[in-house]
Amino acid sequence: MEADPKLLEILVCPVSKATLRYDRERQELISKAAGLAYPIRDGIPIMRPDEARQLTDEERERR
């Protein structure tokens, strides 16, 4: 299930308040500022820091 594009436009990282990048392939919202990737499950972004995974150093360096 695809995430709602309008919803993705207004979401920000709950930790850093920075904008998020949508990774369609991995179904995640990426916050480079916080170094976290929030999962999207069944089209619903899970914006809880305890549910997010830490980005690797390589992922943090990507544009």
Helices and strands as residue ranges (DSSP letters): H 5-10, E 21-23, E 28-31, E 36-41, E 44-45, G 49-51, E 53-54, H 57-61
